[in-house]
Amino acid sequence: MFELLRRVLKDHESATDQPPAESYAVASAAGALMIEVAFADHELTAEEKRHVRVSLELLFGIESTQAGRLVGESTARHASATDLFGFTRTLNEHLDGDEKQALLIQLWRLHDHAGETFHREEHVIRRISDLLYLSHAEFIAAKLAARNATNP
């Protein structure tokens, strides 16, 4: 699915320079979940936003300017959301297990990126993992994969 999203987002050319609504909704939902993890300490720094942008570029193969717009929209969607279900429902409808795992790895990388971790961030990632119907083994595997990888 990520490969399909990459192709659609790269190939789509329109007057508004916007990707198709379905693909954009998936990327926006993923971005909102990243913002939720970054905002777990009730502070969203420029460095965290940069990391979210880079993660969206990696996951969806989109350009920096498009990812930047997506971060802005995801931040606004996050601010107006009352729960995470709307975001995870969109992802559950469009992503397979491997793609959800790749997203979870990016969430862990965002968590580990700051150096100083806030205890609520892990709780938020665990909740997202549960809402994405990922097992505890997948949760731990993503955590270990993120710790063994270099951050963007």
MDAnalysis code that builds the backbone (N, CA, C; Angstrom):
import MDAnalysis as mda
import numpy as np

u = mda.Universe.empty(456, n_residues=152, atom_resindex=np.repeat(np.arange(152), 3), trajectory=True)
u.add_TopologyAttr("name", ["N", "CA", "C"] * 152)
u.add_TopologyAttr("resid", np.arange(1, 153))
u.add_TopologyAttr("resname", ["MET", "PHE", "GLU", "LEU", "LEU", "ARG", "ARG", "VAL", "LEU", "LYS", "ASP", "HIS", "GLU", "SER", "ALA", "THR", "ASP", "GLN", "PRO", "PRO", "ALA", "GLU", "SER", "TYR", "ALA", "VAL", "ALA", "SER", "ALA", "ALA", "GLY", "ALA", "LEU", "MET", "ILE", "GLU", "VAL", "ALA", "PHE", "ALA", "ASP", "HIS", "GLU", "LEU", "THR", "ALA", "GLU", "GLU", "LYS", "ARG", "HIS", "VAL", "ARG", "VAL", "SER", "LEU", "GLU", "LEU", "LEU", "PHE", "GLY", "ILE", "GLU", "SER", "THR", "GLN", "ALA", "GLY", "ARG", "LEU", "VAL", "GLY", "GLU", "SER", "THR", "ALA", "ARG", "HIS", "ALA", "SER", "ALA", "THR", "ASP", "LEU", "PHE", "GLY", "PHE", "THR", "ARG", "THR", "LEU", "ASN", "GLU", "HIS", "LEU", "ASP", "GLY", "ASP", "GLU", "LYS", "GLN", "ALA", "LEU", "LEU", "ILE", "GLN", "LEU", "TRP", "ARG", "LEU", "HIS", "ASP", "HIS", "ALA", "GLY", "GLU", "THR", "PHE", "HIS", "ARG", "GLU", "GLU", "HIS", "VAL", "ILE", "ARG", "ARG", "ILE", "SER", "ASP", "LEU", "LEU", "TYR", "LEU", "SER", "HIS", "ALA", "GLU", "PHE", "ILE", "ALA", "ALA", "LYS", "LEU", "ALA", "ALA", "ARG", "ASN", "ALA", "THR", "ASN", "PRO"])
u.atoms.positions = np.array([
    [0.827, -1.196, 0.000],
    [0.000, 0.000, 0.000],
    [0.869, 1.256, 0.000],
    [1.981, 1.252, 0.788],
    [2.853, 2.420, 0.795],
    [3.408, 2.673, -0.604],
    [3.755, 1.587, -1.316],
    [4.288, 1.757, -2.664],
    [3.229, 2.356, -3.580],
    [1.999, 1.897, -3.461],
    [0.904, 2.461, -4.242],
    [0.714, 3.936, -3.896],
    [0.751, 4.252, -2.601],
    [0.604, 5.648, -2.183],
    [1.737, 6.504, -2.731],
    [2.953, 5.961, -2.714],
    [4.091, 6.706, -3.256],
    [3.867, 7.036, -4.726],
    [3.439, 6.004, -5.493],
    [3.216, 6.223, -6.919],
    [2.105, 7.230, -7.158],
    [1.009, 7.076, -6.440],
    [-0.125, 7.981, -6.624],
    [0.262, 9.403, -6.257],
    [0.951, 9.563, -5.125],
    [1.327, 10.905, -4.689],
    [2.334, 11.547, -5.634],
    [3.243, 10.752, -6.201],
    [4.239, 11.307, -7.113],
    [3.655, 11.562, -8.499],
    [2.787, 10.657, -8.966],
    [2.258, 10.766, -10.319],
    [1.129, 11.779, -10.444],
    [0.485, 12.063, -9.354],
    [-0.688, 12.939, -9.413],
    [-0.264, 14.385, -9.648],
    [-0.712, 14.937, -10.732],
    [-0.457, 16.336, -11.057],
    [-1.809, 16.990, -11.295],
    [-2.088, 18.017, -10.539],
    [-3.328, 18.751, -10.749],
    [-3.078, 20.228, -10.540],
    [-4.075, 21.014, -10.844],
    [-3.951, 22.466, -10.697],
    [-3.711, 22.857, -9.250],
    [-4.279, 22.109, -8.321],
    [-4.112, 22.436, -6.906],
    [-2.905, 21.755, -6.301],
    [-2.249, 20.883, -7.057],
    [-1.082, 20.150, -6.563],
    [-1.418, 19.361, -5.301],
    [-2.613, 18.800, -5.242],
    [-3.048, 17.993, -4.107],
    [-3.178, 16.538, -4.550],
    [-2.761, 15.573, -3.717],
    [-2.914, 14.168, -4.051],
    [-4.377, 13.755, -3.936],
    [-4.731, 12.582, -4.455],
    [-6.104, 12.107, -4.325],
    [-6.520, 12.064, -2.857],
    [-7.804, 12.286, -2.626],
    [-8.312, 12.419, -1.256],
    [-8.008, 11.200, -0.396],
    [-8.175, 9.995, -0.935],
    [-7.961, 8.781, -0.143],
    [-6.502, 8.652, 0.294],
    [-5.577, 8.840, -0.630],
    [-4.155, 8.744, -0.304],
    [-3.744, 9.829, 0.675],
    [-4.277, 11.014, 0.452],
    [-3.961, 12.133, 1.336],
    [-4.508, 11.879, 2.732],
    [-5.687, 11.269, 2.823],
    [-6.289, 10.967, 4.126],
    [-5.426, 9.986, 4.906],
    [-4.862, 8.999, 4.222],
    [-3.993, 8.020, 4.881],
    [-2.736, 8.707, 5.408],
    [-2.098, 9.507, 4.569],
    [-0.882, 10.204, 4.992],
    [-1.183, 11.209, 6.104],
    [-2.311, 11.885, 6.014],
    [-2.698, 12.853, 7.040],
    [-2.990, 12.162, 8.368],
    [-3.633, 11.004, 8.315],
    [-3.910, 10.244, 9.540],
    [-2.608, 9.785, 10.187],
    [-1.673, 9.305, 9.372],
    [-0.371, 8.896, 9.907],
    [0.343, 10.093, 10.527],
    [0.276, 11.231, 9.867],
    [0.889, 12.445, 10.399],
    [0.270, 12.874, 11.716],
    [-1.046, 12.769, 11.818],
    [-1.728, 13.150, 13.059],
    [-1.310, 12.248, 14.218],
    [-1.095, 10.963, 13.939],
    [-0.633, 10.059, 14.999],
    [0.793, 10.409, 15.420],
    [1.614, 10.798, 14.463],
    [2.973, 11.231, 14.811],
    [2.932, 12.497, 15.663],
    [2.044, 13.412, 15.315],
    [1.886, 14.638, 16.101],
    [1.411, 14.288, 17.508],
    [0.524, 13.314, 17.638],
    [0.043, 12.888, 18.959],
    [1.202, 12.408, 19.828],
    [2.105, 11.626, 19.254],
    [3.267, 11.148, 20.011],
    [4.175, 12.325, 20.374],
    [4.429, 13.192, 19.407],
    [5.310, 14.340, 19.659],
    [4.712, 15.288, 20.695],
    [3.391, 15.388, 20.732],
    [2.709, 16.322, 21.627],
    [2.372, 15.698, 22.985],
    [2.817, 14.481, 23.221],
    [2.499, 13.793, 24.484],
    [2.992, 14.573, 25.693],
    [4.048, 15.350, 25.529],
    [4.568, 16.167, 26.630],
    [3.966, 17.574, 26.621],
    [2.916, 17.771, 25.823],
    [2.193, 19.045, 25.702],
    [3.059, 20.157, 25.119],
    [4.029, 19.750, 24.323],
    [4.903, 20.706, 23.652],
    [5.280, 20.126, 22.294],
    [5.112, 20.906, 21.254],
    [5.464, 20.469, 19.909],
    [6.552, 21.401, 19.385],
    [7.774, 20.904, 19.377],
    [8.913, 21.733, 18.981],
    [9.101, 21.717, 17.465],
    [9.858, 22.671, 16.981],
    [10.183, 22.733, 15.555],
    [10.963, 21.486, 15.136],
    [11.822, 20.996, 16.007],
    [12.597, 19.789, 15.705],
    [11.680, 18.574, 15.586],
    [10.670, 18.477, 16.440],
    [9.713, 17.370, 16.345],
    [8.910, 17.466, 15.052],
    [8.510, 18.666, 14.673],
    [7.789, 18.847, 13.405],
    [8.676, 18.453, 12.228],
    [9.960, 18.814, 12.297],
    [10.891, 18.431, 11.234],
    [10.999, 16.915, 11.136],
    [11.060, 16.267, 12.295],
    [11.162, 14.811, 12.305],
    [9.894, 14.172, 11.732],
    [8.736, 14.721, 12.061],
    [7.473, 14.214, 11.500],
    [7.491, 14.385, 9.981],
    [7.937, 15.539, 9.504],
    [8.005, 15.792, 8.062],
    [8.912, 14.776, 7.371],
    [10.081, 14.548, 7.941],
    [11.024, 13.592, 7.356],
    [10.437, 12.177, 7.379],
    [9.764, 11.824, 8.455],
    [9.140, 10.500, 8.547],
    [8.065, 10.324, 7.482],
    [7.269, 11.359, 7.253],
    [6.242, 11.289, 6.206],
    [6.881, 11.166, 4.827],
    [7.984, 11.862, 4.616],
    [8.709, 11.739, 3.349],
    [9.173, 10.298, 3.147],
    [9.722, 9.694, 4.194],
    [10.223, 8.320, 4.101],
    [9.094, 7.317, 3.881],
    [8.028, 7.438, 4.656],
    [6.935, 6.472, 4.572],
    [6.176, 6.549, 3.255],
    [5.927, 7.767, 2.779],
    [5.057, 7.936, 1.623],
    [5.781, 8.380, 0.362],
    [7.097, 8.595, 0.461],
    [7.871, 8.971, -0.715],
    [7.438, 10.294, -1.315],
    [7.061, 11.238, -0.470],
    [6.599, 12.533, -0.960],
    [7.701, 13.574, -0.809],
    [7.551, 14.670, -1.508],
    [8.550, 15.735, -1.463],
    [8.420, 16.544, -0.183],
    [9.483, 17.249, 0.142],
    [9.557, 18.001, 1.386],
    [8.450, 19.047, 1.518],
    [8.157, 19.767, 0.436],
    [7.122, 20.807, 0.524],
    [5.748, 20.197, 0.770],
    [5.474, 19.090, 0.095],
    [4.191, 18.413, 0.298],
    [4.116, 17.849, 1.717],
    [5.209, 17.294, 2.200],
    [5.239, 16.772, 3.570],
    [5.062, 17.902, 4.578],
    [5.638, 19.063, 4.293],
    [5.473, 20.216, 5.175],
    [4.026, 20.653, 5.278],
    [3.336, 20.688, 4.127],
    [1.902, 21.021, 4.146],
    [1.122, 19.975, 4.926],
    [1.514, 18.736, 4.749],
    [0.844, 17.641, 5.441],
    [1.036, 17.745, 6.951],
    [2.213, 18.150, 7.398],
    [2.458, 18.344, 8.834],
    [1.538, 19.430, 9.373],
    [1.392, 20.516, 8.627],
    [0.495, 21.586, 9.052],
    [-0.941, 21.113, 9.173],
    [-1.400, 20.378, 8.168],
    [-2.769, 19.858, 8.213],
    [-2.930, 18.826, 9.323],
    [-1.943, 17.960, 9.481],
    [-2.013, 16.936, 10.530],
    [-2.040, 17.566, 11.915],
    [-1.295, 18.640, 12.085],
    [-1.291, 19.352, 13.365],
    [-2.671, 19.933, 13.648],
    [-3.292, 20.513, 12.632],
    [-4.640, 21.072, 12.799],
    [-5.661, 19.970, 13.077],
    [-5.563, 18.847, 12.354],
    [-6.489, 17.728, 12.592],
    [-6.308, 17.179, 13.999],
    [-5.066, 17.082, 14.442],
    [-4.788, 16.588, 15.787],
    [-5.401, 17.511, 16.831],
    [-5.255, 18.814, 16.626],
    [-5.763, 19.790, 17.596],
    [-7.281, 19.739, 17.722],
    [-7.963, 19.393, 16.643],
    [-9.426, 19.369, 16.687],
    [-9.997, 17.985, 16.998],
    [-9.151, 16.974, 17.071],
    [-9.626, 15.606, 17.320],
    [-9.912, 15.383, 18.801],
    [-10.892, 14.550, 19.058],
    [-11.202, 14.189, 20.441],
    [-10.694, 12.799, 20.793],
    [-10.290, 12.040, 19.786],
    [-9.757, 10.701, 20.023],
    [-8.848, 10.304, 18.863],
    [-8.293, 9.112, 18.954],
    [-7.396, 8.620, 17.911],
    [-8.097, 7.683, 16.938],
    [-9.309, 7.283, 17.262],
    [-9.996, 6.268, 16.471],
    [-10.190, 6.689, 15.016],
    [-10.530, 7.937, 14.783],
    [-10.731, 8.386, 13.402],
    [-9.487, 8.207, 12.555],
    [-8.346, 8.464, 13.143],
    [-7.081, 8.306, 12.422],
    [-6.752, 6.826, 12.210],
    [-6.878, 6.040, 13.275],
    [-6.516, 4.622, 13.157],
    [-7.513, 3.867, 12.282],
    [-8.770, 4.283, 12.271],
    [-9.758, 3.635, 11.398],
    [-9.340, 3.806, 9.938],
    [-8.946, 5.013, 9.572],
    [-8.493, 5.266, 8.199],
    [-7.308, 4.375, 7.855],
    [-6.357, 4.272, 8.764],
    [-5.174, 3.447, 8.511],
    [-5.525, 1.965, 8.460],
    [-6.408, 1.508, 9.329],
    [-6.816, 0.100, 9.312],
    [-7.520, -0.265, 8.009],
    [-8.235, 0.673, 7.426],
    [-8.945, 0.415, 6.173],
    [-8.004, 0.337, 4.974],
    [-6.849, 0.988, 5.054],
    [-6.004, 1.117, 3.865],
    [-4.611, 0.506, 3.973],
    [-4.155, 0.166, 5.164],
    [-2.800, -0.363, 5.315],
    [-2.827, -1.835, 5.699],
    [-1.817, -2.566, 5.248],
    [-1.677, -3.952, 5.694],
    [-0.775, -3.983, 6.935],
    [-0.547, -5.168, 7.465],
    [0.224, -5.311, 8.698],
    [1.642, -4.773, 8.607],
    [2.316, -5.029, 7.487],
    [3.692, -4.547, 7.326],
    [3.751, -3.023, 7.271],
    [2.772, -2.419, 6.636],
    [2.741, -0.958, 6.547],
    [2.430, -0.329, 7.905],
    [1.562, -0.970, 8.661],
    [1.287, -0.490, 10.024],
    [2.543, -0.615, 10.883],
    [3.271, -1.705, 10.685],
    [4.515, -1.916, 11.425],
    [5.538, -0.834, 11.073],
    [5.632, -0.482, 9.798],
    [6.554, 0.580, 9.375],
    [6.177, 1.913, 10.024],
    [4.889, 2.182, 10.126],
    [4.432, 3.399, 10.799],
    [4.797, 3.358, 12.274],
    [4.594, 2.219, 12.911],
    [4.914, 2.082, 14.329],
    [6.412, 2.296, 14.580],
    [7.239, 1.805, 13.683],
    [8.686, 2.032, 13.799],
    [8.979, 3.530, 13.743],
    [8.321, 4.247, 12.847],
    [8.528, 5.700, 12.767],
    [8.053, 6.400, 14.037],
    [6.984, 5.913, 14.644],
    [6.517, 6.495, 15.910],
    [7.564, 6.295, 17.002],
    [8.158, 5.102, 17.045],
    [9.216, 4.840, 18.029],
    [10.444, 5.691, 17.745],
    [10.773, 5.891, 16.478],
    [11.926, 6.731, 16.138],
    [11.685, 8.171, 16.574],
    [10.459, 8.625, 16.423],
    [10.100, 9.965, 16.890],
    [10.247, 10.045, 18.405],
    [9.800, 9.008, 19.097],
    [9.919, 8.937, 20.557],
    [11.384, 8.997, 20.980],
    [12.231, 8.227, 20.320],
    [13.642, 8.132, 20.689],
    [14.468, 9.317, 20.195],
    [13.961, 10.042, 19.221],
    [14.720, 11.112, 18.570],
    [15.106, 12.243, 19.523],
    [14.220, 12.608, 20.399],
    [14.451, 13.774, 21.262],
    [15.559, 13.548, 22.282],
    [15.870, 12.308, 22.573],
    [16.884, 12.033, 23.593],
    [16.251, 11.961, 24.970],
    [15.509, 12.980, 25.334],
    [14.760, 12.967, 26.593],
    [13.379, 12.403, 26.293],
    [13.038, 11.323, 26.948],
    [11.737, 10.726, 26.680],
    [10.756, 11.082, 27.787],
    [9.540, 11.248, 27.392],
    [8.454, 11.544, 28.311],
    [7.650, 10.265, 28.455],
    [7.335, 9.871, 29.688],
    [6.708, 8.569, 29.931],
    [5.393, 8.389, 29.181],
    [4.672, 9.457, 28.905],
    [3.381, 9.335, 28.240],
    [3.534, 8.967, 26.760],
    [4.679, 9.268, 26.160],
    [4.892, 8.946, 24.754],
    [4.776, 7.444, 24.505],
    [5.396, 6.648, 25.380],
    [5.306, 5.195, 25.212],
    [3.866, 4.727, 25.366],
    [3.143, 5.307, 26.298],
    [1.732, 4.954, 26.479],
    [0.930, 5.269, 25.210],
    [1.189, 6.414, 24.607],
    [0.477, 6.803, 23.388],
    [0.800, 5.830, 22.255],
    [2.063, 5.465, 22.111],
    [2.450, 4.513, 21.067],
    [1.783, 3.161, 21.313],
    [1.728, 2.731, 22.554],
    [1.071, 1.459, 22.879],
    [-0.415, 1.511, 22.512],
    [-1.063, 2.632, 22.821],
    [-2.481, 2.788, 22.491],
    [-2.689, 2.757, 20.982],
    [-1.831, 3.461, 20.248],
    [-1.928, 3.463, 18.788],
    [-1.726, 2.054, 18.249],
    [-0.748, 1.343, 18.777],
    [-0.491, -0.033, 18.362],
    [-1.727, -0.902, 18.565],
    [-2.358, -0.756, 19.713],
    [-3.582, -1.520, 19.985],
    [-4.690, -1.151, 19.005],
    [-4.862, 0.132, 18.732],
    [-5.911, 0.579, 17.814],
    [-5.639, 0.162, 16.370],
    [-4.376, -0.106, 16.052],
    [-4.014, -0.603, 14.722],
    [-4.056, -2.133, 14.665],
    [-4.495, -2.749, 15.749],
    [-4.616, -4.211, 15.858],
    [-3.278, -4.915, 15.672],
    [-2.226, -4.317, 16.210],
    [-0.909, -4.945, 16.197],
    [-0.698, -5.661, 17.529],
    [-0.040, -6.792, 17.475],
    [0.189, -7.588, 18.682],
    [1.279, -6.958, 19.546],
    [1.387, -7.453, 20.769],
    [2.442, -6.971, 21.657],
    [3.818, -7.310, 21.078],
    [3.931, -8.474, 20.448],
    [5.200, -8.859, 19.824],
    [5.577, -7.869, 18.719],
    [4.603, -7.419, 17.937],
    [4.869, -6.433, 16.887],
    [5.241, -5.074, 17.495],
    [4.600, -4.734, 18.608],
    [4.904, -3.503, 19.336],
    [6.369, -3.502, 19.773],
    [6.812, -4.604, 20.380],
    [8.195, -4.723, 20.854],
    [9.165, -4.784, 19.677],
    [8.804, -5.515, 18.619],
    [9.677, -5.604, 17.444],
    [9.895, -4.226, 16.823],
    [8.850, -3.421, 16.765],
    [8.977, -2.063, 16.218],
    [9.875, -1.209, 17.106],
    [9.719, -1.361, 18.409],
    [10.545, -0.605, 19.357],
    [12.021, -0.955, 19.166],
    [12.312, -2.243, 19.061],
    [13.696, -2.683, 18.876],
    [14.244, -2.264, 17.516],
    [13.417, -2.359, 16.481],
    [13.854, -1.948, 15.143],
    [14.189, -0.458, 15.116],
    [13.385, 0.340, 15.792],
    [13.638, 1.786, 15.839],
    [14.915, 2.097, 16.604],
    [15.152, 1.377, 17.659],
    [16.353, 1.629, 18.468],
    [17.620, 1.194, 17.744],
    [17.497, 0.196, 16.861],
    [18.655, -0.297, 16.124],
    [18.916, 0.488, 14.841],
    [17.989, 1.357, 14.466],
    [18.130, 2.151, 13.241],
    [18.642, 3.542, 13.589],
    [19.147, 4.216, 12.594],
    [19.556, 5.606, 12.799],
    [18.368, 6.497, 12.499],
    [18.225, 7.554, 13.265],
    [17.108, 8.479, 13.070],
    [17.359, 9.386, 11.883],
    [16.258, 9.762, 11.185],
    [16.418, 10.687, 10.053],
    [16.762, 12.075, 10.550],
])
